[in-house]
Amino acid sequence: MDRPPNGTILLDDSIPWDISKGDVIGIDTQFVNVGNQLFRGFKLIPHGLHLFHYSRNDMRYGTWFECNEGDVYLARWDLLLEEIKLVDLKNEPLNLTKALDKIAQYYGTVMMGYPEDTTTWHQLIGYMDNIEVLQIFLPEDYEVTTSTSSFEETMILEETLAGTHPNSSTGNSSSHDHIKYTVVQFKKNRSTDINTITKDYLDKSWYIEELYGQDVELLLAELQLAFVNFIVLANFCSGYQWIQIIKLILMSPQWIGRRLSWFVKLLQLLVSQLRKIPPEYVFGEDSIINTQSYIEAMENIVQDIIPSLEGSCCGRMKMKGAILETWNQVIDINNERFSIDLTRLTPSIDDNDEDAPQIVHT
């Protein structure tokens, strides 16, 4: 058989599916319950970056990969690690031939066409335009699980252990096993001058430029990567990073003021993300992110950004209209999906303000 069109993932017969353990497999944001059905993989996977994932014993495992025309991947069981490994067969010609024979057998019957809506997926990862993004942030094998920590988390843990047990060896940390998200330190200051410290606290424009320079596309790519790892794999550090980046951006009104068209794109991305995030991840006893931290991040739009949009020039007025239109979509989604009422936000909120953002129980 010739290579099938687009990309293909073949599930090897060696995978010991255990339905009693809740085994679920998926690609991108879609999940397939293997149940008792015969299922042998995904076909017609579009060009670009994708996330192959599966669940077992309340743990989710994911592997990011890049798909090009004619690519064939084999998902096979690793007996030593007891995990499914996704293997690119372009460097395994013998196994590729065997895989193509099986694909010819399964293609029209027990292989599922790409189940994700391509427009939705592009909205979620559109700024992750090549594999370099994975190389920058992910472990070397591009694998992430529910329990994968960030490099920052691991360093903090090792420092804590070293302080508690100074004579013990914690080993040498390697980025091989961790996600290398940008470390955001909101308490960092440029100066010891009290006026500068106050100014830096109120506006983080200087800090966002220090971290990302002019690479605003990389900033959005990291935001997208963290979000997908968060909602698909329930990875805590990714949810935390997602909120950290949003908070950093929204605490940088001067920086945003120089990039209003870019800010519209950010809000549009946020709308797409909020439509996909499971409500229980945002609100509830088992929420992964802190609900109040999320609301506080949203506060900055009303407190600092919208008031800064005042101006009489046509271009600025047009941008303000686009920003307010998209912000209203954010408000509607929060109310409908999370029962969070952002209309109570005001430009002058304090801890005891009765008009502070309210969570509406329905």
C-alpha positions as CSV (number, residue, x, y, z in Angstrom):
1,M,0.0,0.0,0.0
2,D,1.2,3.5,-0.8
3,R,1.3,5.9,2.1
4,P,-2.2,7.2,2.9
5,P,-3.0,10.9,2.5
6,N,-2.3,13.4,5.2
7,G,-1.1,11.8,8.4
8,T,-1.9,8.5,10.0
9,I,-1.6,6.9,13.5
10,L,-1.8,3.1,13.7
11,L,-2.4,1.5,17.1
12,D,-0.3,-1.6,17.5
13,D,-2.0,-4.8,18.5
14,S,0.4,-5.0,21.5
15,I,-1.4,-2.3,23.4
16,P,-3.1,-4.1,26.4
17,W,-6.4,-2.1,26.6
18,D,-8.1,-2.4,30.0
19,I,-11.6,-1.1,29.8
20,S,-12.0,-1.5,33.6
21,K,-9.3,1.1,34.1
22,G,-11.1,3.6,32.0
23,D,-8.8,3.5,29.1
24,V,-9.5,6.4,26.7
25,I,-7.5,7.5,23.7
26,G,-7.5,10.7,21.7
27,I,-6.0,13.3,19.5
28,D,-5.9,17.1,20.1
29,T,-8.9,17.9,22.2
30,Q,-11.0,14.9,21.2
31,F,-11.3,11.7,23.2
32,V,-12.4,8.2,22.1
33,N,-13.6,5.6,24.6
34,V,-12.2,2.4,23.2
35,G,-14.9,0.4,24.9
36,N,-15.3,-3.1,23.4
37,Q,-15.0,-1.8,19.9
38,L,-12.2,-2.7,17.5
39,F,-10.3,0.6,17.0
40,R,-7.0,0.8,15.2
41,G,-6.1,4.5,14.9
42,F,-6.6,7.9,13.3
43,K,-6.4,8.8,9.6
44,L,-6.4,12.0,7.5
45,I,-4.6,14.0,10.2
46,P,-4.0,17.5,8.9
47,H,-0.6,19.1,8.5
48,G,0.8,20.8,11.6
49,L,1.3,20.1,15.3
50,H,-0.9,17.7,17.1
51,L,-1.3,16.0,20.5
52,F,-1.8,12.3,20.8
53,H,-3.0,11.2,24.2
54,Y,-4.5,8.5,26.3
55,S,-5.8,8.0,29.8
56,R,-5.2,5.1,32.2
57,N,-5.6,4.8,36.0
58,D,-6.7,8.5,36.4
59,M,-3.5,9.6,34.7
60,R,-3.3,11.2,31.2
61,Y,-0.3,10.8,28.9
62,G,0.3,12.9,25.9
63,T,2.9,13.2,23.1
64,W,3.1,16.2,20.8
65,F,4.2,15.5,17.2
66,E,4.4,17.3,13.9
67,C,2.4,15.8,11.0
68,N,3.4,16.2,7.3
69,E,2.0,14.7,4.2
70,G,2.3,10.9,4.2
71,D,3.6,10.6,7.7
72,V,2.8,7.4,9.5
73,Y,3.1,7.0,13.3
74,L,2.9,3.8,15.2
75,A,1.5,3.8,18.8
76,R,3.0,0.8,20.5
77,W,3.3,-0.6,24.0
78,D,6.6,-0.2,25.9
79,L,6.8,-3.2,28.2
80,L,9.5,-1.7,30.4
81,L,7.8,1.6,31.0
82,E,4.3,0.2,30.7
83,E,3.3,3.2,28.5
84,I,2.2,3.8,24.9
85,K,5.0,5.3,22.8
86,L,4.3,7.2,19.6
87,V,6.9,6.3,17.0
88,D,7.6,8.1,13.7
89,L,8.2,5.3,11.2
90,K,10.1,7.3,8.7
91,N,13.3,6.0,10.2
92,E,12.0,2.4,10.5
93,P,11.5,1.2,6.9
94,L,10.8,-2.4,7.9
95,N,8.2,-1.5,10.5
96,L,6.8,1.1,8.0
97,T,6.1,-1.6,5.5
98,K,4.4,-3.8,8.1
99,A,2.4,-0.8,9.3
100,L,1.2,0.0,5.8
101,D,0.0,-3.5,5.3
102,K,-2.1,-3.3,8.4
103,I,-3.4,0.2,7.5
104,A,-4.5,-1.2,4.1
105,Q,-6.5,-3.8,6.1
106,Y,-8.0,-1.5,8.7
107,Y,-8.2,1.8,6.8
108,G,-11.8,1.7,5.6
109,T,-13.3,-0.1,8.6
110,V,-11.7,0.5,12.0
111,M,-9.6,3.6,11.6
112,M,-11.3,6.9,12.5
113,G,-11.0,10.1,10.4
114,Y,-9.5,13.0,12.2
115,P,-12.2,13.9,14.7
116,E,-11.3,17.4,15.7
117,D,-12.8,20.5,14.0
118,T,-9.8,21.9,12.1
119,T,-10.9,25.5,12.5
120,T,-11.2,25.1,16.3
121,W,-7.8,23.4,16.5
122,H,-6.2,26.1,14.5
123,Q,-7.7,28.7,16.8
124,L,-6.2,26.9,19.8
125,I,-2.7,26.3,18.4
126,G,-2.4,28.8,15.5
127,Y,0.7,30.6,17.0
128,M,2.5,27.3,17.5
129,D,3.5,27.3,13.9
130,N,6.4,24.8,13.9
131,I,8.1,22.2,16.0
132,E,10.6,24.7,17.4
133,V,7.9,25.8,19.9
134,L,8.0,22.2,21.2
135,Q,11.8,22.2,21.3
136,I,11.8,25.4,23.4
137,F,9.3,24.4,26.1
138,L,8.8,20.6,26.2
139,P,10.9,17.7,27.4
140,E,13.1,16.2,24.6
141,D,10.6,13.5,23.7
142,Y,7.7,16.0,23.6
143,E,5.9,13.9,26.2
144,V,3.7,15.4,28.9
145,T,1.6,13.7,31.6
146,T,-0.9,14.9,34.2
147,S,2.0,14.9,36.8
148,T,4.7,16.4,34.7
149,S,6.1,19.4,36.6
150,S,7.7,22.6,35.3
151,F,11.4,23.1,35.7
152,E,10.7,25.9,38.1
153,E,8.6,23.6,40.4
154,T,11.3,21.0,40.4
155,M,14.0,23.5,41.3
156,I,11.9,24.9,44.2
157,L,11.4,21.3,45.4
158,E,15.1,20.5,45.3
159,E,16.0,23.7,47.1
160,T,13.5,22.9,49.8
161,L,14.8,19.4,50.2
162,A,18.4,20.6,50.2
163,G,17.5,23.1,53.0
164,T,15.7,20.4,55.0
165,H,18.3,17.7,54.4
166,P,21.5,19.5,53.4
167,N,23.6,16.3,53.3
168,S,21.3,14.5,51.0
169,S,21.7,14.4,47.2
170,T,18.7,15.4,45.2
171,G,20.4,14.7,41.9
172,N,21.0,17.0,39.0
173,S,17.9,18.5,37.5
174,S,17.6,18.1,33.7
175,S,15.1,19.8,31.4
176,H,14.6,16.4,29.8
177,D,11.9,15.5,32.3
178,H,10.3,18.9,32.8
179,I,8.3,21.6,31.0
180,K,10.5,24.6,30.5
181,Y,7.9,27.4,30.8
182,T,9.0,31.0,31.2
183,V,9.5,31.7,34.9
184,V,7.2,34.7,35.8
185,Q,8.1,36.4,39.0
186,F,5.6,39.2,39.8
187,K,7.6,40.4,42.8
188,K,10.6,41.1,40.8
189,N,11.7,44.8,40.8
190,R,14.1,46.8,38.6
191,S,15.2,49.1,41.5
192,T,15.2,49.6,45.2
193,D,13.6,53.0,44.8
194,I,10.2,53.0,46.4
195,N,8.6,55.1,43.6
196,T,10.0,52.7,40.9
197,I,8.9,49.7,42.9
198,T,5.3,51.1,43.1
199,K,5.3,51.9,39.4
200,D,6.6,48.5,38.5
201,Y,4.0,46.8,40.6
202,L,1.1,48.7,38.9
203,D,2.4,48.2,35.3
204,K,4.5,45.2,34.3
205,S,5.2,46.5,30.8
206,W,8.9,46.6,31.5
207,Y,8.9,43.0,32.8
208,I,7.0,41.5,29.8
209,E,9.5,43.1,27.5
210,E,12.4,41.8,29.6
211,L,11.0,38.2,29.4
212,Y,9.8,38.2,25.8
213,G,11.4,41.2,24.0
214,Q,9.5,41.8,20.8
215,D,8.6,38.2,20.2
216,V,4.9,38.5,20.8
217,E,4.2,35.4,18.7
218,L,6.3,33.3,21.1
219,L,4.3,34.7,24.0
220,L,1.0,33.6,22.4
221,A,2.5,30.2,21.4
222,E,3.5,29.5,25.0
223,L,0.0,30.6,26.2
224,Q,-1.5,28.2,23.7
225,L,0.8,25.3,24.6
226,A,0.1,25.7,28.3
227,F,-3.6,25.8,27.7
228,V,-3.8,22.6,25.6
229,N,-1.6,20.7,28.1
230,F,-3.9,22.1,30.8
231,I,-7.3,21.1,29.4
232,V,-6.4,17.9,27.7
233,L,-3.9,16.4,30.2
234,A,-5.1,18.1,33.4
235,N,-1.6,19.2,33.9
236,F,-1.5,21.5,36.9
237,C,1.7,23.5,36.1
238,S,0.3,24.2,32.7
239,G,-2.9,25.6,34.1
240,Y,-0.9,27.7,36.5
241,Q,1.3,29.0,33.6
242,W,-1.8,29.8,31.5
243,I,-3.1,32.1,34.3
244,Q,0.4,33.5,35.0
245,I,0.8,34.6,31.3
246,I,-2.7,36.1,31.1
247,K,-2.1,38.0,34.4
248,L,1.3,39.3,33.2
249,I,-0.2,40.5,29.9
250,L,-3.2,42.2,31.5
251,M,-1.0,43.9,34.1
252,S,0.9,45.6,31.3
253,P,-1.4,48.4,30.0
254,Q,1.4,50.5,28.5
255,W,2.7,47.5,26.6
256,I,-0.8,46.7,25.4
257,G,-1.4,50.3,24.4
258,R,1.3,50.0,21.8
259,R,-0.2,46.8,20.5
260,L,-3.9,47.2,20.4
261,S,-4.5,45.1,17.2
262,W,-2.5,42.4,18.9
263,F,-4.6,42.7,22.0
264,V,-7.7,42.1,20.0
265,K,-6.1,38.8,18.8
266,L,-5.3,37.9,22.4
267,L,-8.9,38.4,23.4
268,Q,-10.1,36.4,20.4
269,L,-7.8,33.6,21.5
270,L,-9.1,33.8,25.0
271,V,-12.7,33.5,23.7
272,S,-11.7,30.3,21.8
273,Q,-10.0,28.9,24.9
274,L,-12.9,29.7,27.3
275,R,-15.2,27.8,25.0
276,K,-13.1,24.7,25.3
277,I,-12.1,24.7,29.0
278,P,-14.0,22.2,31.2
279,P,-16.1,24.3,33.6
280,E,-15.0,22.2,36.6
281,Y,-11.4,23.3,35.9
282,V,-12.3,26.9,36.7
283,F,-15.0,26.7,39.3
284,G,-15.7,24.1,42.0
285,E,-14.1,22.2,44.8
286,D,-11.9,20.3,42.4
287,S,-11.0,23.2,40.2
288,I,-7.4,23.1,38.9
289,I,-6.9,26.8,38.8
290,N,-7.7,29.3,41.6
291,T,-11.0,30.9,40.7
292,Q,-10.1,34.1,42.5
293,S,-6.8,34.4,40.6
294,Y,-8.6,34.0,37.4
295,I,-11.1,36.8,38.3
296,E,-8.3,39.0,39.4
297,A,-6.6,38.6,36.1
298,M,-9.8,39.7,34.3
299,E,-10.1,42.7,36.6
300,N,-7.1,44.3,35.0
301,I,-9.0,44.7,31.7
302,V,-11.6,46.9,33.4
303,Q,-9.3,48.6,35.9
304,D,-6.4,49.5,33.6
305,I,-6.8,48.6,29.9
306,I,-10.2,49.9,28.9
307,P,-9.7,53.3,30.7
308,S,-6.4,53.6,28.8
309,L,-8.2,53.4,25.4
310,E,-9.7,56.8,25.6
311,G,-8.7,58.9,22.6
312,S,-10.2,60.9,19.8
313,C,-8.4,59.5,16.8
314,C,-10.4,57.2,14.5
315,G,-7.9,54.3,14.7
316,R,-7.9,54.2,18.4
317,M,-11.7,54.5,18.6
318,K,-12.0,51.6,16.1
319,M,-9.6,49.5,18.2
320,K,-11.6,50.3,21.4
321,G,-14.8,49.2,19.7
322,A,-13.2,45.8,18.6
323,I,-11.7,45.3,22.1
324,L,-15.1,46.0,23.8
325,E,-16.9,43.8,21.4
326,T,-14.6,40.8,22.1
327,W,-14.5,41.6,25.9
328,N,-18.3,41.3,25.9
329,Q,-17.9,37.8,24.4
330,V,-15.6,37.0,27.3
331,I,-18.2,38.2,29.7
332,D,-21.0,36.2,28.1
333,I,-18.9,32.9,28.1
334,N,-17.9,33.3,31.7
335,N,-21.5,33.8,32.7
336,E,-22.9,31.0,30.6
337,R,-20.2,28.3,31.2
338,F,-18.7,29.1,34.6
339,S,-21.5,31.1,36.3
340,I,-19.0,33.9,36.9
341,D,-20.4,37.4,36.5
342,L,-17.7,39.8,35.2
343,T,-20.1,42.6,34.7
344,R,-19.7,43.5,38.4
345,L,-16.1,44.5,37.8
346,T,-15.4,48.2,38.2
347,P,-12.3,50.4,37.8
348,S,-12.1,50.9,41.5
349,I,-12.2,47.5,43.2
350,D,-10.9,46.8,46.7
351,D,-11.2,43.7,48.9
352,N,-14.2,45.0,50.8
353,D,-16.1,46.5,47.8
354,E,-19.6,45.2,47.5
355,D,-19.3,45.6,43.7
356,A,-16.3,43.2,43.6
357,P,-16.7,40.4,41.0
358,Q,-19.4,38.0,42.1
359,I,-19.7,34.2,41.5
360,V,-23.4,33.5,40.7
361,H,-24.6,30.1,41.8
362,T,-27.2,28.7,39.5
